[in-house]
Amino acid sequence: MAFKIYTKTGDKGQTSLIGGTRIPKFDDRIEAYGTVDELNSHIGLIRDQQIEDNSRAILIEVQDRLFTIGSLLAADPEKNKMALPQISESDIELLEKEIDKMNEVLPEMKHFVLPGGHTTISYCHIARCVCRRAERCVLRLNEQHPVDELIYKYLNRLSDYLFVLSRKITFDLQADETPWKPRM
C-alpha cells in the first residue's frame, strides 16, 4: 500500500505534535515551526540560483538545521518519547565563520542598503526577513513554553548570515549595492 499524503485528521483545524498532543493549527507552536518551514523553502530558492559551490553547500547544511529546528518545535516537550536531532553551538559557529570569511572580501558597509540589485540578492533579503519573523515566532512561543536558547540564537545568526550572503552575491555579481540615504 502506498503512503498517502492526506490523513484527513486536520480537517477540523487541529494537528498533532510529535508525542500525539492535538492542538489548533493557529497555535504559536505551529506558527513557529511553520515559519521555519517557510524559511527553509526560501533557502532552497536561493540554493537553486547560480551561486558559488561553498555557499550552496552551506545552504544545504542550513536547510538540514532548519529541519532539526522544525522537529524540535513540533515536539510536545512533555509527551514526546522520540529521540530528535539537536542544534549545537557548533552549528552557530559555522555560520559565524562563514560570515567572517565573506566579510574579508567585502567592502566596508557605510550605509544601510536597499534590498535588490539582482533576483538572487532579493531572494536572500526575503529569506532574511522570513528568518527574523521565525525568530520572533520562536521567542513568542518561548514566553509560554520554554524553547532551547540555541534555536533562537541560531535563527538570529542565520539572519545575519543571509544579509552578508546578499552582500557577497552583490559583490560576486558586481551588482549595484544601493545605499539608503534618508531624506531629512
VEXSEPA-207726 format. One line per 5 residues: number of its first residue (from 0); for each residue x, y, z of N, C-alpha, C, O. Coordinates in Angstrom, 2 decimals, decimal comma. Layout:
N
NUM	X/Y/Z/X/Y/Z/X/Y/Z/X/Y/Z  ... $
This chain:
184
0	0,84/-1,18/0,00/0,00/0,00/0,00/0,89/1,24/0,00/1,85/1,31/0,76  0,58/2,19/-0,82/1,35/3,43/-0,93/1,01/4,38/0,22/-0,11/4,40/0,73  2,00/5,15/0,60/1,82/6,17/1,63/0,94/7,29/1,10/1,21/7,81/0,01  -0,10/7,66/1,82/-0,97/8,76/1,41/-0,55/10,03/2,13/-0,31/10,01/3,34  -0,48/11,11/1,39/-0,07/12,39/1,97/-1,21/13,00/2,80/-0,95/13,78/3,72 $
5	-2,44/12,66/2,49/-3,54/13,22/3,26/-4,04/12,21/4,28/-4,15/11,01/4,01  -4,32/12,73/5,48/-4,80/11,86/6,55/-6,21/12,22/6,98/-6,90/11,42/7,61  -6,64/13,42/6,63/-7,95/13,97/6,99/-8,08/14,27/8,48/-9,13/14,72/8,92  -7,01/14,02/9,26/-7,09/14,26/10,70/-7,04/15,75/11,04/-7,36/16,14/12,16  -6,63/16,58/10,09/-6,56/18,01/10,35/-7,71/18,79/9,76/-7,69/20,02/9,76 $
10	-8,70/18,10/9,25/-9,80/18,77/8,56/-10,64/19,67/9,46/-11,39/20,51/8,96  -10,53/19,52/10,76/-11,32/20,35/11,68/-10,47/21,39/12,39/-10,86/21,93/13,43  -9,27/21,67/11,80/-8,47/22,77/12,32/-7,50/22,42/13,42/-6,97/23,31/14,09  -7,25/21,14/13,63/-6,27/20,74/14,63/-5,21/19,87/13,98/-5,42/19,29/12,91  -4,06/19,79/14,62/-2,96/18,95/14,15/-2,30/18,31/15,35/-2,53/18,71/16,50 $
15	-1,48/17,32/15,09/-0,80/16,60/16,17/0,66/17,01/16,24/1,33/17,18/15,23  1,13/17,16/17,46/2,56/17,35/17,70/3,22/15,99/17,77/2,55/14,96/17,92  4,55/15,98/17,67/5,29/14,74/17,93/5,07/14,43/19,40/5,42/15,23/20,27  4,52/13,29/19,69/4,12/12,93/21,05/2,62/12,75/21,14/2,11/12,23/22,13  1,88/13,18/20,07/0,45/12,90/19,99/-0,50/14,00/20,43/-1,70/13,92/20,14 $
20	-0,02/15,01/21,11/-0,90/16,08/21,57/-1,55/16,78/20,39/-0,87/17,13/19,42  -2,86/16,99/20,45/-3,60/17,70/19,42/-3,73/19,17/19,83/-4,09/19,48/20,97  -3,42/20,05/18,89/-3,53/21,49/19,17/-4,10/22,19/17,94/-4,05/21,64/16,83  -4,65/23,39/18,11/-5,18/24,14/16,97/-4,06/24,52/15,99/-2,93/24,77/16,41  -4,39/24,55/14,71/-3,40/24,89/13,69/-2,92/26,33/13,78/-1,94/26,70/13,14 $
25	-3,61/27,15/14,56/-3,18/28,54/14,73/-2,37/28,74/16,01/-2,03/29,87/16,36  -2,05/27,67/16,70/-1,25/27,73/17,93/0,13/28,35/17,63/0,66/28,19/16,53  0,69/29,04/18,62/2,00/29,66/18,45/3,08/28,65/18,07/4,02/28,99/17,35  2,96/27,43/18,55/3,95/26,40/18,21/3,88/26,09/16,71/4,91/25,94/16,05  2,68/25,99/16,18/2,50/25,71/14,74/2,99/26,89/13,93/3,64/26,72/12,90 $
30	2,69/28,08/14,39/3,16/29,29/13,70/4,69/29,32/13,66/5,28/29,70/12,65  5,32/28,93/14,75/6,79/28,94/14,81/7,40/27,93/13,84/8,24/28,30/13,03  6,98/26,67/13,92/7,62/25,71/13,03/7,14/25,85/11,59/7,85/25,46/10,67  5,95/26,40/11,39/5,50/26,69/10,03/6,32/27,79/9,38/6,61/27,74/8,19  6,70/28,78/10,16/7,53/29,87/9,63/8,94/29,38/9,37/9,58/29,82/8,41 $
35	9,45/28,49/10,20/10,75/27,87/9,94/10,70/27,07/8,64/11,65/27,09/7,87  9,60/26,38/8,40/9,42/25,62/7,16/9,38/26,57/5,96/9,99/26,29/4,92  8,67/27,68/6,09/8,64/28,69/5,03/10,05/29,20/4,75/10,44/29,34/3,59  10,81/29,49/5,79/12,18/29,94/5,65/13,00/28,89/4,88/13,78/29,24/4,00  12,82/27,62/5,23/13,56/26,56/4,58/13,29/26,54/3,07/14,19/26,29/2,28 $
40	12,05/26,80/2,69/11,71/26,86/1,27/12,39/28,03/0,57/12,85/27,90/-0,56  12,46/29,17/1,25/13,16/30,33/0,68/14,66/30,05/0,54/15,28/30,46/-0,43  15,23/29,35/1,51/16,65/28,96/1,42/16,86/28,06/0,20/17,85/28,21/-0,52  15,93/27,15/-0,04/16,01/26,29/-1,21/15,99/27,10/-2,50/16,68/26,75/-3,46  15,21/28,16/-2,54/15,16/29,03/-3,71/16,51/29,70/-3,96/16,95/29,81/-5,10 $
45	17,16/30,16/-2,90/18,49/30,75/-3,04/19,47/29,69/-3,55/20,27/29,95/-4,45  19,40/28,52/-2,97/20,30/27,42/-3,34/20,16/27,04/-4,80/21,12/26,58/-5,42  18,97/27,22/-5,37/18,72/26,88/-6,76/19,23/27,92/-7,76/19,12/27,72/-8,97  19,78/29,02/-7,26/20,31/30,07/-8,13/21,76/29,76/-8,51/22,36/28,81/-8,01  22,29/30,56/-9,38/23,69/30,43/-9,80/24,57/31,09/-8,73/24,94/32,26/-8,83 $
50	24,90/30,32/-7,71/25,76/30,81/-6,63/26,96/29,88/-6,54/26,96/28,78/-7,09  27,99/30,34/-5,84/29,21/29,52/-5,76/28,97/28,28/-4,88/28,11/28,26/-4,01  29,77/27,26/-5,15/29,57/25,94/-4,55/29,62/25,94/-3,03/28,84/25,24/-2,39  30,53/26,73/-2,43/30,61/26,75/-0,97/29,32/27,28/-0,37/28,81/26,72/0,60  28,78/28,35/-0,93/27,52/28,89/-0,41/26,39/27,88/-0,56/25,57/27,73/0,34 $
55	26,36/27,18/-1,68/25,34/26,16/-1,90/25,47/25,06/-0,82/24,46/24,62/-0,27  26,68/24,62/-0,53/26,90/23,59/0,49/26,47/24,08/1,88/25,87/23,33/2,64  26,79/25,33/2,19/26,37/25,89/3,48/24,85/25,96/3,56/24,27/25,67/4,61  24,20/26,34/2,47/22,74/26,43/2,48/22,09/25,06/2,65/21,03/24,95/3,28  22,70/24,01/2,10/22,18/22,66/2,33/22,29/22,31/3,82/21,37/21,74/4,40 $
60	23,41/22,67/4,42/23,59/22,46/5,87/22,55/23,25/6,66/21,97/22,73/7,61  22,32/24,49/6,26/21,31/25,33/6,91/19,93/24,67/6,81/19,19/24,63/7,78  19,60/24,15/5,63/18,30/23,50/5,47/18,17/22,30/6,39/17,10/22,07/6,96  19,23/21,54/6,54/19,22/20,41/7,47/18,96/20,90/8,89/18,15/20,31/9,62  19,64/21,96/9,28/19,47/22,50/10,63/18,05/23,05/10,83/17,49/22,93/11,92 $
65	17,48/23,63/9,79/16,11/24,14/9,90/15,11/22,99/10,05/14,11/23,13/10,76  15,36/21,86/9,39/14,50/20,69/9,62/14,63/20,23/11,06/13,64/19,86/11,68  15,84/20,26/11,60/16,04/19,90/13,00/15,25/20,84/13,91/14,55/20,39/14,82  15,37/22,14/13,66/14,63/23,12/14,47/13,13/22,87/14,36/12,42/22,90/15,36  12,66/22,63/13,14/11,23/22,35/12,96/10,78/21,15/13,76/9,71/21,17/14,37 $
70	11,58/20,09/13,75/11,18/18,89/14,50/11,19/19,16/16,01/10,32/18,67/16,73  12,15/19,93/16,47/12,20/20,27/17,91/10,99/21,10/18,31/10,42/20,91/19,39  10,59/22,04/17,45/9,44/22,88/17,75/8,13/22,10/17,64/7,15/22,43/18,31  8,11/21,07/16,79/6,89/20,28/16,57/6,68/19,20/17,63/5,67/18,50/17,60  7,60/19,06/18,55/7,51/18,02/19,57/6,88/18,57/20,85/7,21/19,66/21,30 $
75	5,99/17,81/21,40/5,43/18,13/22,70/6,50/17,85/23,74/6,87/16,69/23,95  7,01/18,89/24,41/8,13/18,67/25,34/7,78/17,74/26,51/8,68/17,17/27,13  6,50/17,59/26,82/6,10/16,74/27,94/5,77/15,31/27,53/5,94/14,39/28,33  5,30/15,10/26,30/4,82/13,77/25,91/5,70/13,08/24,88/5,56/11,87/24,67  6,59/13,79/24,23/7,40/13,17/23,19/8,40/12,19/23,79/9,12/12,52/24,73 $
80	8,44/11,00/23,23/9,40/9,98/23,65/10,42/9,69/22,55/11,34/8,90/22,75  10,25/10,33/21,40/11,10/10,08/20,24/12,42/10,85/20,37/12,44/12,01/20,77  13,53/10,18/20,04/14,83/10,86/20,01/14,85/11,78/18,80/14,53/11,36/17,69  15,22/13,03/19,00/15,26/14,02/17,92/16,66/14,58/17,77/17,41/14,66/18,75  17,03/14,98/16,55/18,33/15,64/16,39/18,32/16,96/17,16/17,26/17,47/17,50 $
85	19,48/17,49/17,43/19,60/18,71/18,23/20,41/19,77/17,49/21,17/19,46/16,57  20,24/21,00/17,91/21,06/22,12/17,45/22,20/22,25/18,45/22,01/22,06/19,65  23,40/22,56/17,96/24,54/22,71/18,86/25,22/24,05/18,62/24,99/24,73/17,62  26,05/24,40/19,55/26,83/25,64/19,44/27,69/25,62/18,17/27,94/26,67/17,58  28,14/24,44/17,75/28,97/24,36/16,54/28,17/24,75/15,28/28,76/25,22/14,31 $
90	26,86/24,56/15,29/26,03/25,00/14,17/26,06/26,52/14,04/26,10/27,07/12,94  26,03/27,17/15,17/26,08/28,65/15,20/27,48/29,12/14,80/27,63/30,09/14,05  28,48/28,43/15,31/29,87/28,79/14,98/30,15/28,66/13,48/30,91/29,46/12,92  29,55/27,67/12,83/29,72/27,53/11,38/29,22/28,79/10,66/29,89/29,32/9,78  28,05/29,27/11,05/27,51/30,48/10,43/28,43/31,67/10,68/28,68/32,48/9,78 $
95	28,95/31,78/11,91/29,85/32,89/12,25/31,12/32,84/11,41/31,60/33,87/10,93  31,68/31,65/11,23/32,89/31,51/10,42/32,62/31,89/8,98/33,44/32,55/8,34  31,48/31,48/8,46/31,13/31,82/7,08/30,90/33,32/6,93/31,29/33,91/5,92  30,28/33,94/7,90/30,08/35,40/7,88/31,44/36,09/7,85/31,67/36,99/7,04  32,33/35,66/8,73/33,66/36,27/8,79/34,42/36,09/7,48/35,09/37,01/7,01 $
100	34,32/34,90/6,90/35,02/34,61/5,64/34,49/35,52/4,51/35,28/36,06/3,73  33,18/35,68/4,44/32,61/36,54/3,40/32,99/38,00/3,64/33,30/38,72/2,70  32,97/38,42/4,89/33,27/39,82/5,21/34,71/40,21/4,87/35,00/41,38/4,65  35,61/39,22/4,83/37,00/39,51/4,49/37,17/40,12/3,10/38,09/40,90/2,88  36,28/39,78/2,17/36,41/40,28/0,80/35,44/41,41/0,48/35,53/42,02/-0,58 $
105	34,53/41,69/1,39/33,51/42,72/1,11/33,99/44,11/1,49/34,73/44,27/2,46  33,56/45,12/0,73/33,88/46,49/1,13/33,16/46,83/2,44/32,10/46,28/2,75  33,75/47,73/3,18/33,15/48,16/4,44/31,76/48,74/4,17/31,55/49,47/3,20  30,85/48,40/5,03/29,49/48,92/4,89/29,39/50,26/5,60/29,66/50,36/6,80  29,02/51,29/4,87/28,94/52,63/5,44/27,51/53,13/5,56/27,26/54,15/6,20 $
110	26,57/52,42/4,94/25,16/52,80/4,95/24,31/51,54/5,03/24,77/50,44/4,72  23,07/51,72/5,45/22,11/50,65/5,23/21,95/50,52/3,72/22,11/51,49/2,98  21,62/49,30/3,25/21,44/49,12/1,81/19,99/48,71/1,52/19,35/48,02/2,31  19,52/49,16/0,38/18,17/48,79/-0,04/18,22/47,38/-0,63/19,10/47,08/-1,44  17,28/46,53/-0,24/17,25/45,19/-0,82/17,08/45,26/-2,33/16,31/46,09/-2,84 $
115	17,78/44,41/-3,05/17,64/44,35/-4,50/18,98/44,43/-5,20/20,04/44,35/-4,57  18,92/44,58/-6,51/20,12/44,65/-7,33/20,24/43,47/-8,27/20,88/43,55/-9,31  19,60/42,35/-7,89/19,58/41,13/-8,70/18,59/40,20/-8,02/18,40/40,26/-6,81  17,96/39,35/-8,80/16,95/38,44/-8,24/17,50/37,61/-7,09/16,83/37,46/-6,06  18,70/37,07/-7,23/19,27/36,23/-6,17/19,50/37,03/-4,89/19,29/36,53/-3,79 $
120	19,93/38,26/-5,05/20,14/39,14/-3,89/18,79/39,37/-3,19/18,71/39,33/-1,96  17,76/39,62/-3,97/16,43/39,84/-3,40/15,93/38,60/-2,67/15,31/38,72/-1,62  16,20/37,41/-3,22/15,81/36,18/-2,54/16,49/36,08/-1,17/15,87/35,63/-0,20  17,75/36,50/-1,10/18,46/36,49/0,20/17,78/37,42/1,19/17,62/37,07/2,36  17,36/38,59/0,74/16,71/39,54/1,63/15,34/39,04/2,08/14,95/39,21/3,24 $
125	14,60/38,41/1,17/13,31/37,84/1,57/13,52/36,75/2,62/12,82/36,71/3,63  14,49/35,88/2,39/14,79/34,82/3,37/15,21/35,43/4,71/14,83/34,93/5,76  16,00/36,51/4,66/16,43/37,17/5,90/15,22/37,69/6,67/15,16/37,54/7,90  14,27/38,28/5,97/13,06/38,80/6,64/12,22/37,67/7,22/11,71/37,79/8,34  12,06/36,58/6,48/11,31/35,43/6,99/12,04/34,83/8,19/11,40/34,37/9,14 $
130	13,36/34,83/8,15/14,16/34,32/9,27/13,91/35,16/10,52/13,76/34,62/11,61  13,87/36,47/10,36/13,59/37,35/11,50/12,19/37,08/12,06/11,99/37,09/13,27  11,23/36,84/11,15/9,87/36,53/11,61/9,86/35,20/12,35/9,21/35,07/13,39  10,59/34,21/11,82/10,68/32,91/12,50/11,25/33,09/13,91/10,77/32,49/14,87  12,28/33,92/14,01/12,89/34,18/15,31/11,86/34,80/16,26/11,78/34,41/17,43 $
135	11,08/35,77/15,77/10,05/36,39/16,62/9,01/35,36/17,05/8,57/35,37/18,20  8,61/34,48/16,13/7,63/33,44/16,47/8,16/32,51/17,55/7,44/32,15/18,48  9,42/32,13/17,42/10,03/31,24/18,42/10,13/31,94/19,77/9,87/31,33/20,81  10,49/33,20/19,75/10,57/33,95/21,01/9,19/34,11/21,66/9,07/34,07/22,88  8,16/34,30/20,84/6,79/34,38/21,37/6,41/33,04/21,99/5,85/33,01/23,09 $
140	6,72/31,94/21,31/6,45/30,61/21,86/7,20/30,41/23,17/6,67/29,82/24,11  8,43/30,89/23,22/9,27/30,75/24,42/8,64/31,42/25,64/8,91/31,02/26,77  7,82/32,43/25,42/7,14/33,10/26,54/6,15/32,16/27,22/5,89/32,29/28,42  5,59/31,20/26,46/4,59/30,26/27,01/5,20/28,91/27,35/4,87/28,30/28,37  6,09/28,44/26,46/6,69/27,11/26,60/8,18/27,26/26,34/8,56/27,66/25,24 $
145	9,02/26,95/27,30/10,46/27,14/27,11/10,98/26,45/25,85/10,67/25,29/25,58  11,78/27,19/25,10/12,41/26,71/23,88/13,92/26,77/24,11/14,42/27,71/24,73  14,63/25,78/23,62/16,09/25,77/23,74/16,65/27,07/23,17/16,38/27,43/22,03  17,43/27,76/23,97/18,02/29,04/23,59/18,83/28,94/22,28/18,90/29,91/21,53  19,43/27,80/22,02/20,22/27,63/20,80/19,37/27,78/19,54/19,89/28,15/18,49 $
150	18,08/27,50/19,63/17,20/27,63/18,47/17,08/29,09/18,06/17,29/29,43/16,89  16,74/29,96/19,00/16,58/31,36/18,57/17,93/32,04/18,37/18,02/33,01/17,61  18,96/31,55/19,02/20,31/32,06/18,74/20,72/31,70/17,32/21,30/32,52/16,60  20,43/30,46/16,90/20,75/30,02/15,53/19,99/30,88/14,51/20,57/31,34/13,53  18,70/31,09/14,74/17,92/31,90/13,80/18,43/33,34/13,74/18,45/33,94/12,66 $
155	18,84/33,87/14,85/19,41/35,22/14,87/20,68/35,28/14,02/20,85/36,20/13,22  21,56/34,31/14,21/22,81/34,29/13,45/22,55/34,00/11,98/23,24/34,53/11,11  21,55/33,17/11,69/21,21/32,87/10,30/20,74/34,11/9,57/21,07/34,29/8,39  19,99/34,96/10,22/19,56/36,20/9,54/20,77/37,07/9,22/20,81/37,71/8,17  21,75/37,10/10,12/23,00/37,83/9,84/23,72/37,21/8,64/24,20/37,92/7,76 $
160	23,77/35,88/8,63/24,43/35,17/7,52/23,75/35,52/6,20/24,42/35,79/5,21  22,43/35,51/6,18/21,69/35,79/4,94/21,93/37,22/4,46/21,99/37,47/3,26  22,07/38,15/5,39/22,38/39,53/5,00/23,76/39,61/4,37/23,94/40,21/3,31  24,73/39,00/5,02/26,10/39,05/4,48/26,16/38,27/3,17/26,88/38,67/2,25  25,43/37,17/3,07/25,38/36,44/1,80/24,83/37,32/0,69/25,32/37,27/-0,44 $
165	23,82/38,12/0,99/23,28/39,03/-0,03/24,35/40,01/-0,49/24,44/40,32/-1,68  25,15/40,50/0,44/26,23/41,41/0,07/27,32/40,69/-0,72/27,88/41,26/-1,66  27,62/39,44/-0,35/28,64/38,67/-1,06/28,19/38,38/-2,49/28,99/38,46/-3,43  26,93/38,05/-2,66/26,41/37,81/-4,00/26,41/39,11/-4,81/26,70/39,09/-6,00  26,10/40,22/-4,16/26,20/41,52/-4,82/27,62/41,74/-5,33/27,82/42,16/-6,47 $
170	28,59/41,45/-4,48/30,00/41,60/-4,82/30,38/40,66/-5,97/31,01/41,09/-6,93  30,00/39,39/-5,86/30,35/38,40/-6,87/29,76/38,75/-8,24/30,41/38,55/-9,27  28,53/39,26/-8,24/27,85/39,59/-9,50/28,20/40,99/-10,00/27,79/41,41/-11,08  28,96/41,70/-9,19/29,28/43,10/-9,49/28,00/43,91/-9,70/27,92/44,79/-10,57  27,01/43,59/-8,90/25,74/44,31/-8,94/25,85/45,59/-8,12/26,76/45,73/-7,30 $
175	24,95/46,48/-8,34/24,95/47,73/-7,58/24,34/47,49/-6,20/23,28/46,89/-6,07  25,03/47,99/-5,20/24,50/47,98/-3,83/24,00/49,40/-3,59/24,79/50,34/-3,51  22,70/49,54/-3,47/22,09/50,86/-3,36/22,01/51,26/-1,89/21,27/50,65/-1,12  22,77/52,30/-1,51/22,70/52,74/-0,11/21,38/53,46/0,17/20,82/54,13/-0,69  20,92/53,30/1,39/19,75/54,06/1,81/20,24/55,39/2,32/21,06/55,46/3,23 $
180	19,74/56,45/1,72/20,10/57,80/2,12/18,83/58,48/2,60/18,03/58,96/1,79  18,63/58,53/3,91/17,39/59,10/4,43/17,24/60,57/4,05/18,20/61,34/4,11  16,02/60,93/3,66/15,74/62,35/3,34/15,41/63,05/4,65/14,53/62,63/5,39  16,12/64,09/4,91/15,91/64,85/6,14/15,33/66,20/5,83/15,08/66,98/6,74 $
